[in-house]
Amino acid sequence: MDFSSFITSLATSFVIFVVLMLLFAWLSRMPGNKVVYYPNRIIKGMEAWDGKRTRNPFTWIGEALKASEGDVVAMAGVDTAVYLVFLGSGMVGSFLLFGDLSLQFFGDPSVFTENSSKHITFLFSDPDSMHDLNIRSDSLWGFLAATYWVSFVTYYVLWKAYRHVSQLRAAALAAPEPKPEHFTVLVRDIPPLLPNGQTRKEQVDSYFRSLHPDTFYRSMVVTDNKEVNKIWEELENYRKKLARAEAVFGESQKTSSNPEGTRPTNRTCFLGLIGKKVDTIDDCNNKIKELVPKLEAEQRKTETQKQTAAALIFFNSKPAALSAGQTLHAQMADTWKVTEAPEPRQLLWLNLPINFYQRQIRRTVIYFIVFLTVVFYMIPIGFISALTTLANLRKLLPFLKPVVDMPAIKTVLEAYLPQIALIVFLALLPAFLMFLSNKEGIPSQSDVVRATSGKYFYFVVFNVFIGVTIGGTLFSSLKTVEKQPNQIIPMLGRNLPPNAIFFLTFVALKFFVGFGLELSRLVPLVIYNIKRKYLCKTEDELRAAWAPGDLGYGTRVPNDLLILTVVLCYSVIAPLIIPFGVAYFGLGWLILRNQALKVYVPSYESYGRMWPHMHSRMLAALYLFQFTMIGYFGVKKFYYTPILLFLPILSLLFAYVCSNRFYLSFHATPLEVVSQSAKVVPNMESIFAAYVPPCLNYDKFDDAYQFEDARSQMHSRAGSCA
């Protein structure tokens, strides 16, 4: 990509962002759109906007900046506040990286004075100039110092962020409001029943009552809910279908010959398209009457005959539950495995009975599948990244030459084609990784999201960062490699830096267009209006149409970490990436802060347990940067390259210190934290009832059509009872 194409890409992306931001300012003030732009505030019973509807189009910026971290926690939870800390750390860290420019300038001024045009090229267009400039061995000292500067800036920012998040988590856990998970532990791998006629519940009760005689309250044995949930879902589908049919009937045209209107009908087979035609209202009522006693019978059968080797144990105080969740109860690790319980809405009921050895086998098999996915996805991604370059398209598809050689089309294709192809290709992967993580036997939704995020991060780093860089280089130089295989390392040292232009454009596209679409919410707005006009007939359907969901950490965090990896790895080779990093994380922090306060509704709360995951992946990005620079200086035959070998060792030491100082308080809740609010005694029956699966407590759902309760139970049903 030449300099004009890069500028065109940047300018076009900026114009798109400005247009999307103005669209947001216009559309968000329309009363009919408030459920799309302010759902979080509406759910919490607040006004969509404060003040007049004709406010300044940029008022949202001031509102996002003025909101405190406490406001974010109150509106969107601790996990969202922690994610914003991550974005803020990325912004501050990227800003501090500007210091490496001065180190490069003063390392050896002749690097930039011998050829001023090369200096301009180095900063703004061609990052290959680090090779092209007449750089002697002593000229690289400035770049080596910049490598150390980037590393120490990363250490400083990560340390400050870890400490801040630890305090944020502790403050949330010390809040006096009782939560069901604070009084509950999860026990798995319960031993088989002895042939003494004892039931599973009696076995669990006697075991924990003997170990915790003063604090044990009661137990709930996990059951196999497949059959009862199937009936329950069928019953709920008929209830929704009945409500829809009644709404259609109420809206039907009334005439003198038919004063009551037209009753809706449907056919009984294959999605209501074939078979006998029946009255929908009567048919639904009949089905409901048939299913209610069937559900009740299956509920009784499930509770008595389908108990599994897992249970929830309830204690009458926070410290008691906390101590039990962190205590080794059995001598053998494969029995009576006790952990702190997740939130009720997080539990994945089907995963709870999976025993210790099955979990280990599943995890090993899935990691192997993920490894194969990472390795073999690199082939098509490298092929696509190389194939979608304009030069290769002209070679492979010569009939396109008259079109792609047109100056305007050529500029646009060079600016956007490879990046768009890569983004579309990556969109196919997250659902597959989420499926794999779920099959590991993980007990909660937040743990599944963290596992998915980890898999996706390593995928995007290996297949986007490494795959695009090396794949494009090898494709363009394949003949050279075939003739002179020993030239592959010098060739990579020469050709890796020019790929920074690709990533400059990639980052610009992500923060201008990506965050512009995030702010404008054009896609959710269009989908909502289509559903409202053509599909929604009841209030429940309408609420489901504008349900915002959560931030989607499973894919959002790895993509942000990819940008951080790119910024770190190219901060010395192509320092123009640094302001792009500041813009990405700064704009992301501002826009997603607005979205957290007004749009997204968290589907779970893990009190910041995502942070150690983020921290370790940020360190992984730092390792990659340090080894990249070691390899790069080695290619340059810089005699003092071994000085850089201290950096990975220092990073390992930093990771060790952070883990020992901070990690344990994320892995397990500190007793001194929960003891601050231990005197609050909740209604223990309400704590117990919170963990009853909806499919085993049908009456509970009758009150659940307030949107927030329905949303919480929807997540519990989809991930737990399905």
BAFIKE-971934 format. One line per 2 residues: number of its first residue (from 1); for each residue x, y, z of C-alpha. Coordinates in steps of 0.1 Angstrom, whole numbers, plus 2048, in hexadecimal, padded with zeros to 3 digits. Layout:
// BAFIKE-971934
NUM> X:Y:Z ~ ...
END
This chain:
// BAFIKE-971934
1> 800:800:800 ~ 80F:822:7F6
3> 80D:842:80A ~ 7EF:850:7F7
5> 7DB:830:7FD ~ 7E3:832:822
7> 7D8:856:825 ~ 7B8:84E:811
9> 7B0:831:828 ~ 7B6:847:847
11> 7A1:864:83A ~ 785:84E:82E
13> 783:83C:850 ~ 783:85E:862
15> 766:86B:84C ~ 753:84B:852
17> 757:850:878 ~ 74C:874:877
19> 72D:86A:863 ~ 725:84E:87B
21> 729:864:899 ~ 712:87F:88A
23> 6F9:863:883 ~ 6FB:858:8A7
25> 6F5:87C:8B3 ~ 6D6:87F:89D
27> 6C7:85C:8A1 ~ 6CC:859:8C6
29> 6B6:878:8CD ~ 698:869:8BC
31> 67F:85C:8D6 ~ 678:83C:8C2
33> 69D:832:8C3 ~ 6A3:836:8E8
35> 6A0:811:8EF ~ 6BD:80C:8D7
37> 6D4:827:8E4 ~ 6CB:828:909
39> 6BE:804:913 ~ 6D4:802:932
41> 6C5:822:940 ~ 6A2:818:937
43> 6A5:7F5:947 ~ 6B1:806:967
45> 692:81D:967 ~ 6A5:83C:95D
47> 69E:856:943 ~ 6AE:850:922
49> 6C0:872:922 ~ 6C3:88E:93B
51> 6B7:8B0:930 ~ 6A8:8BB:90F
53> 6A7:8A4:8F1 ~ 6B6:8C0:8DB
55> 6D7:8BF:8ED ~ 6FA:8C3:8DE
57> 704:8A5:8C7 ~ 724:8A1:8DB
59> 714:8A1:8FE ~ 71A:87C:901
61> 740:882:901 ~ 73D:898:920
63> 725:880:931 ~ 73D:863:92B
65> 75B:877:938 ~ 749:884:957
67> 73C:862:962 ~ 750:853:97F
69> 75C:830:981 ~ 741:82B:99C
71> 727:835:982 ~ 734:81B:96A
73> 733:800:985 ~ 70F:809:98F
75> 703:809:96A ~ 718:7ED:95B
77> 729:7DA:976 ~ 74D:7D4:981
79> 757:7BF:962 ~ 74F:7DD:94B
81> 762:7F5:962 ~ 780:7DD:960
83> 77D:7DC:93A ~ 77E:802:939
85> 79D:801:94F ~ 7AD:7EB:935
87> 7A4:803:919 ~ 7B1:820:92E
89> 7D1:80E:935 ~ 7D6:808:910
91> 7D0:82D:909 ~ 7E8:839:924
93> 802:81F:91B ~ 801:828:8F5
95> 804:84C:8FE ~ 823:846:913
97> 833:833:8F6 ~ 839:854:8E5
99> 858:855:8FA ~ 868:83B:8E4
101> 869:855:8C7 ~ 880:86B:8DA
103> 897:84E:8E2 ~ 899:845:8BD
105> 8A0:869:8B4 ~ 8BB:86E:8CE
107> 8CA:84B:8CA ~ 8DC:857:8AB
109> 8D0:877:89A ~ 8E3:86D:87A
111> 8C9:853:874 ~ 8B0:86F:86D
113> 8C7:88A:85F ~ 8D9:876:845
115> 8BA:873:830 ~ 89C:888:83B
117> 885:878:822 ~ 88C:856:833
119> 884:866:854 ~ 862:871:847
121> 85D:84F:838 ~ 866:83D:858
123> 84B:850:86C ~ 82F:852:853
125> 831:83A:836 ~ 84B:81F:833
127> 855:80D:853 ~ 86E:7FA:83F
129> 885:818:842 ~ 895:80A:861
131> 8A5:7F2:848 ~ 8AA:80B:82B
133> 8BA:826:840 ~ 8E0:825:842
135> 8DF:819:866 ~ 900:80E:875
137> 902:7F7:892 ~ 905:813:8AB
139> 8E6:825:89C ~ 8CF:80A:8AA
141> 8D5:814:8CE ~ 8B8:82C:8CD
143> 8A1:810:8C1 ~ 8AE:7F9:8DC
145> 8A7:813:8F6 ~ 884:818:8E8
147> 87E:7F3:8EC ~ 887:7F5:911
149> 870:814:914 ~ 852:802:905
151> 858:7E5:91D ~ 85A:7FA:93C
153> 83C:80F:933 ~ 828:7EF:930
155> 834:7E3:952 ~ 82A:804:962
157> 808:806:952 ~ 800:7E1:95A
159> 80A:7E4:97E ~ 7F5:803:984
161> 7D7:7F3:972 ~ 7DA:7D2:986
163> 7DA:7E5:9A7 ~ 7BD:7FB:99D
165> 7A8:7DD:991 ~ 7B0:7CA:9B1
167> 7A2:7E8:9C6 ~ 784:7EA:9B0
169> 77C:7C5:9B4 ~ 781:7C7:9DA
171> 76A:7E5:9DD ~ 74E:7D3:9C9
173> 751:7B3:9DD ~ 750:7C6:9FE
175> 72F:7D6:9F5 ~ 714:7CF:A0F
177> 6F9:7C3:9F7 ~ 6F7:79D:9FA
179> 6FA:788:9DA ~ 6F1:763:9D7
181> 713:759:9CB ~ 723:767:9EB
183> 711:74D:A00 ~ 714:72F:9E9
185> 72F:717:9DE ~ 72F:6FE:9C1
187> 73A:6DA:9C8 ~ 742:6C2:9AB
189> 74F:69F:9A9 ~ 739:691:9C5
191> 742:66D:9CB ~ 72A:651:9C1
193> 70F:648:9DA ~ 716:62C:9F2
195> 6FE:60E:9F2 ~ 6EE:619:A13
197> 6CE:628:A04 ~ 6DA:64B:A09
199> 6CE:665:9EF ~ 6E5:67D:9DE
201> 6D7:69B:9F2 ~ 6DB:688:A12
203> 6FF:680:A09 ~ 707:6A4:A01
205> 6F5:6B2:A20 ~ 706:69A:A38
207> 728:6A1:A29 ~ 727:6C7:A2C
209> 714:6C7:A4C ~ 72F:6B3:A5C
211> 74A:6CA:A4F ~ 737:6EB:A54
213> 71F:6E4:A70 ~ 718:708:A7B
215> 717:719:A59 ~ 708:700:A41
217> 6E5:70B:A36 ~ 6D9:6F2:A1B
219> 6E2:6E3:9F9 ~ 6D5:6E1:9D6
221> 6DE:6C2:9C2 ~ 6E4:6CA:99E
223> 6CC:6B5:987 ~ 6CC:6AA:963
225> 6B4:6C3:954 ~ 6B4:6B9:930
227> 691:6AB:92E ~ 680:6C3:945
229> 690:6E0:933 ~ 684:6D3:912
231> 660:6D3:91E ~ 665:6F5:92F
233> 672:705:910 ~ 656:6F6:8FB
235> 63D:704:914 ~ 64C:726:914
237> 64C:726:8EE ~ 627:71F:8EE
239> 621:73B:907 ~ 634:754:8F1
241> 621:747:8D3 ~ 600:74B:8E5
243> 609:76F:8EF ~ 612:777:8CC
245> 5F2:767:8BE ~ 5DD:77B:8D6
247> 5EF:79B:8CC ~ 5E9:794:8A7
249> 5C5:78C:8AE ~ 5C1:7AD:8C1
251> 5D0:7C0:8A4 ~ 5BC:7AF:889
253> 5A3:7C3:874 ~ 580:7C3:882
255> 562:7C4:86A ~ 53C:7C4:86E
257> 53B:7A0:863 ~ 558:797:87A
259> 557:7AF:898 ~ 571:79B:8AD
261> 58B:79B:892 ~ 59E:77E:881
263> 5AD:763:897 ~ 5D0:759:88C
265> 5D6:736:87F ~ 5F4:720:878
267> 5FC:6FD:86A ~ 608:6E2:882
269> 627:6D5:86F ~ 649:6E3:865
271> 64A:706:874 ~ 625:70B:86F
273> 628:709:849 ~ 618:6E7:841
275> 5FF:6D0:851 ~ 5DD:6D5:860
277> 5D2:6F9:865 ~ 5C8:701:889
279> 5BD:720:89D ~ 5DE:72C:8AD
281> 5CF:739:8CE ~ 5BB:719:8D4
283> 5D8:703:8CA ~ 5F1:715:8E1
285> 5D8:713:8FE ~ 5D4:6EE:8F9
287> 5F9:6E8:8F7 ~ 5FF:6FC:917
289> 5E5:6E7:929 ~ 5F6:6C8:91E
291> 61A:6D3:926 ~ 614:6E2:949
293> 60D:6C0:95A ~ 628:6B0:945
295> 641:6CA:951 ~ 637:6C6:976
297> 63B:6A0:974 ~ 65D:6A3:963
299> 667:6BD:97D ~ 65F:6A4:99A
301> 671:688:987 ~ 690:69E:981
303> 693:6A9:9A5 ~ 691:686:9B3
305> 69F:66F:998 ~ 6B8:683:984
307> 6D0:691:99E ~ 6F5:694:993
309> 717:695:9A4 ~ 717:6BB:9A9
311> 705:6D2:9C2 ~ 702:6F5:9CE
313> 709:6FA:9F4 ~ 6FA:718:A06
315> 709:727:A26 ~ 6FA:740:A3E
317> 717:759:A3C ~ 72F:767:A22
319> 74F:75E:A34 ~ 743:73A:A39
321> 73B:736:A14 ~ 75C:746:A0A
323> 770:730:A21 ~ 75F:711:A14
325> 764:71B:9F0 ~ 78A:71E:9F6
327> 78F:6FF:A0B ~ 79B:6DD:A00
329> 77F:6C7:A0C ~ 78A:6A4:A00
331> 7AB:692:A01 ~ 7A8:688:9DD
333> 7A7:6A4:9C3 ~ 78D:692:9AE
335> 772:692:9C8 ~ 75E:6AD:9DA
337> 76D:6CA:9C5 ~ 760:6E9:9D6
339> 763:70C:9C6 ~ 752:72E:9CA
341> 731:72E:9B8 ~ 72A:744:99A
343> 70C:75B:997 ~ 6EB:748:992
345> 6E7:755:96F ~ 70A:74A:965
347> 707:725:96E ~ 70A:70C:951
349> 6F6:6F0:960 ~ 6FF:6D6:946
351> 724:6DA:94D ~ 721:6D7:973
353> 71E:6B0:975 ~ 73C:6AA:95E
355> 756:699:974 ~ 77A:6A0:97A
357> 789:689:961 ~ 771:691:945
359> 779:6B6:94A ~ 79E:6AF:947
361> 799:69A:927 ~ 782:6B4:918
363> 79A:6D0:91F ~ 7B7:6BE:90F
365> 7A3:6B5:8F0 ~ 796:6D8:8EC
367> 7B8:6E8:8F0 ~ 7C5:6D1:8D5
369> 7A8:6DB:8BE ~ 7AF:700:8C5
371> 7D4:6FA:8BD ~ 7CB:6EA:89C
373> 7B3:707:895 ~ 7CE:721:89C
375> 7E8:70F:887 ~ 7D2:707:869
377> 7BE:727:869 ~ 7E0:738:863
379> 7E1:729:840 ~ 7C0:738:833
381> 7C6:759:845 ~ 7E9:75C:837
383> 7DB:753:814 ~ 7BF:76D:817
385> 7D6:789:823 ~ 7ED:783:806
387> 7D2:77C:7EC ~ 7BE:79C:7F3
389> 7DC:7B2:7EB ~ 7D5:7C5:7CB
391> 7F4:7B9:7BA ~ 7EB:794:7BF
393> 7C7:79A:7B5 ~ 7D3:7A9:794
395> 7E9:78A:78E ~ 7CE:770:798
397> 7B0:782:788 ~ 7BE:794:76A
399> 79B:79C:75D ~ 798:7B5:77A
401> 7B6:7CA:76F ~ 7A1:7E4:75C
403> 78C:7EA:77C ~ 7A7:7E8:797
405> 7BE:7FE:783 ~ 7A6:81B:785
407> 7B6:834:79E ~ 798:838:7B4
409> 790:813:7B7 ~ 7B4:80A:7BB
411> 7B8:822:7D8 ~ 799:815:7EA
413> 7A2:7F0:7E4 ~ 7C6:7F5:7F1
415> 7B9:807:80F ~ 79E:7EF:81A
417> 79C:7CD:809 ~ 7B5:7B9:81E
419> 7A8:7C7:83F ~ 784:7C0:837
421> 78B:79D:82B ~ 79E:796:84B
423> 782:7A4:861 ~ 767:790:850
425> 77C:770:851 ~ 781:774:877
427> 75C:779:87E ~ 756:754:878
429> 76B:748:895 ~ 75E:754:8B7
431> 73F:73F:8B8 ~ 754:720:8B2
433> 76C:728:8CE ~ 74F:730:8E5
435> 741:70D:8DD ~ 762:6FD:8E5
437> 766:70F:906 ~ 743:706:911
439> 74B:6E1:90A ~ 769:6E2:922
441> 752:6DD:940 ~ 756:701:94D
443> 73B:708:967 ~ 733:72D:960
445> 72D:744:943 ~ 748:75D:94D
447> 762:741:94E ~ 757:736:92B
449> 75B:75A:91E ~ 77E:75D:92D
451> 788:73B:91E ~ 77A:746:8FC
453> 78C:767:8FF ~ 7AD:756:905
455> 7A9:73F:8E8 ~ 79F:75B:8D1
457> 7BC:771:8DC ~ 7D6:757:8D3
459> 7C4:751:8B3 ~ 7C4:775:8A7
461> 7E8:77A:8B2 ~ 7F5:75C:89F
463> 7DE:75E:881 ~ 7D9:784:87D
465> 7F9:793:88A ~ 812:778:882
467> 7FE:768:866 ~ 7F7:788:852
469> 81B:794:857 ~ 82E:775:84E
471> 813:768:836 ~ 814:787:820
473> 83A:787:820 ~ 83E:763:816
475> 823:765:7FC ~ 834:782:7EA
477> 857:773:7ED ~ 84F:74E:7E7
479> 866:74A:7C9 ~ 883:759:7DC
481> 87E:741:7F9 ~ 87D:724:7E1
483> 89E:72E:7D0 ~ 8B0:739:7F0
485> 8A1:72A:80F ~ 8BE:738:825
487> 8B1:75B:81D ~ 890:757:82F
489> 89C:767:850 ~ 8AC:786:840
491> 88E:78A:829 ~ 876:789:847
493> 88C:7A3:859 ~ 889:7B9:83A
495> 865:7B3:832 ~ 853:7B1:853
497> 853:7D7:85A ~ 83F:7E1:83B
499> 822:7CE:848 ~ 81E:7E9:862
501> 80B:7FD:847 ~ 7F1:7E1:846
503> 7ED:7E3:86C ~ 7EC:809:86C
505> 7CE:807:854 ~ 7BF:7E9:868
507> 7C0:7FD:889 ~ 7B2:81C:879
509> 796:808:86A ~ 78F:7F8:88B
511> 78D:818:8A0 ~ 77D:82F:887
513> 764:818:876 ~ 761:7FE:891
515> 75B:817:8AE ~ 746:82D:897
517> 72F:810:891 ~ 72F:808:8B6
519> 725:82B:8BF ~ 70B:82F:8A3
521> 6FB:80D:8A9 ~ 6EE:80D:886
523> 6EC:7E7:883 ~ 6D8:7E2:8A4
525> 6C2:7FF:89A ~ 6BA:7F0:878
527> 6B4:7CE:887 ~ 69E:7DC:8A3
529> 688:7F0:88B ~ 684:7D2:873
531> 67A:7BC:890 ~ 662:7D6:89F
533> 651:7DC:87D ~ 64E:7B8:870
535> 654:79F:88C ~ 64B:7AD:8AF
537> 627:7AA:8BA ~ 62A:7A8:8E0
539> 63C:7BD:8FA ~ 653:7A0:901
541> 65D:79D:8DD ~ 663:7C2:8DC
543> 679:7C2:8FB ~ 68D:7A5:8EC
545> 692:7B8:8CC ~ 6A4:7D4:8DE
547> 6B6:7C0:8F8 ~ 6D9:7CD:8F6
549> 6ED:7B0:903 ~ 710:7B5:913
551> 731:7C1:906 ~ 73B:79F:8F9
553> 75D:79C:90A ~ 765:77B:8FA
555> 76C:78C:8D9 ~ 770:7B0:8E2
557> 78D:7AB:8FA ~ 7A3:796:8E2
559> 79E:7AF:8C6 ~ 7A9:7CB:8DD
561> 7C7:7B6:8E8 ~ 7D0:7B1:8C3
563> 7D1:7D6:8BE ~ 7E7:7D9:8DD
565> 7FE:7BE:8CF ~ 801:7D1:8AE
567> 808:7F2:8BF ~ 823:7E2:8D5
569> 834:7CE:8BA ~ 836:7EB:8A1
571> 83C:807:8BA ~ 861:807:8B3
573> 862:7FB:88F ~ 846:813:884
575> 83F:82D:89F ~ 821:83C:88B
577> 80E:81F:89A ~ 80F:830:8BD
579> 7F6:84C:8B6 ~ 7E0:832:8A6
581> 7E1:81E:8C6 ~ 7D9:83D:8DB
583> 7BC:844:8C4 ~ 7AF:821:8C5
585> 7AF:81D:8EB ~ 7A5:841:8F2
587> 788:840:8DA ~ 77E:81D:8E6
589> 77F:828:90A ~ 769:846:903
591> 74F:835:8ED ~ 74D:815:901
593> 74A:829:921 ~ 72B:83A:912
595> 71E:818:907 ~ 723:809:929
597> 710:825:93A ~ 6F3:825:921
599> 6F2:806:90C ~ 700:7E4:916
601> 6F1:7D0:932 ~ 709:7B6:942
603> 6FE:793:941 ~ 714:789:95E
605> 72B:797:979 ~ 74C:787:982
607> 75A:7A5:995 ~ 777:7AB:97D
609> 784:787:97A ~ 78B:78F:956
611> 7A8:7A5:95F ~ 7C3:78A:966
613> 7BA:77C:944 ~ 7BF:79E:934
615> 7DF:7A4:947 ~ 7EF:783:93D
617> 7E6:789:918 ~ 7F5:7AC:919
619> 815:79D:926 ~ 813:783:90A
621> 812:7A1:8F2 ~ 830:7B0:903
623> 843:78F:900 ~ 83B:78E:8DB
625> 848:7B2:8D7 ~ 868:7AB:8EA
627> 870:78B:8D6 ~ 867:79D:8B6
629> 880:7B8:8BE ~ 89B:79F:8C7
631> 896:78E:8A6 ~ 895:7AF:893
633> 8B6:7BB:8A2 ~ 8C5:799:89C
635> 8BD:79C:877 ~ 8CE:7BE:877
637> 8ED:7AD:886 ~ 8ED:7C6:8A3
639> 90A:7BB:8BA ~ 8F8:7C5:8DA
641> 8D8:7B2:8D3 ~ 8DD:79B:8F1
643> 8D6:7B9:907 ~ 8B1:7B4:8FE
645> 8B1:791:90B ~ 8AC:7A0:92E
647> 88A:7AD:925 ~ 877:78C:922
649> 887:781:943 ~ 87C:7A2:953
651> 859:79C:945 ~ 857:77A:954
653> 862:788:975 ~ 848:7A4:973
655> 82D:78A:96B ~ 838:775:989
657> 837:793:9A1 ~ 814:79D:994
659> 807:77A:997 ~ 813:776:9BB
661> 807:799:9C6 ~ 7E5:79C:9B5
663> 7D9:77C:9A4 ~ 7CE:769:9C3
665> 7B4:783:9CC ~ 7A4:77E:9AA
667> 7A6:758:9AB ~ 795:757:9CE
669> 783:772:9E1 ~ 797:780:9FE
671> 787:779:A20 ~ 78F:79C:A2D
673> 77B:7AB:A10 ~ 75A:798:A16
675> 75D:79B:A3C ~ 757:7C0:A39
677> 732:7B9:A30 ~ 72F:797:A41
679> 715:7A3:A5A ~ 6FA:7A7:A40
681> 6E3:789:A43 ~ 6CD:783:A24
683> 6AE:76F:A1F ~ 6BE:74D:A1A
685> 69F:73F:A08 ~ 6A2:75A:9EE
687> 6C7:751:9EA ~ 6BD:72D:9E5
689> 6A1:735:9CD ~ 6B8:74A:9B7
691> 6CA:72A:9AD ~ 6AB:716:9A4
693> 6AC:711:97E ~ 68E:721:96C
695> 685:6FF:95D ~ 680:6F1:980
697> 66D:70F:98D ~ 652:718:973
699> 63F:730:98A ~ 65E:745:98D
701> 65D:74E:969 ~ 63A:75C:96C
703> 649:77B:97C ~ 666:77D:964
705> 659:793:949 ~ 669:7B2:957
707> 684:7B5:93D ~ 6A2:7B3:954
709> 696:794:966 ~ 68D:784:944
711> 6AF:78C:937 ~ 6C1:77D:955
713> 6AC:75D:952 ~ 6B1:75C:92D
715> 6D7:75A:931 ~ 6D2:740:94C
717> 6BB:72B:936 ~ 6D0:72E:917
719> 6F1:725:927 ~ 6E6:710:944
721> 6C6:6FC:93E ~ 6C9:6F7:919
END
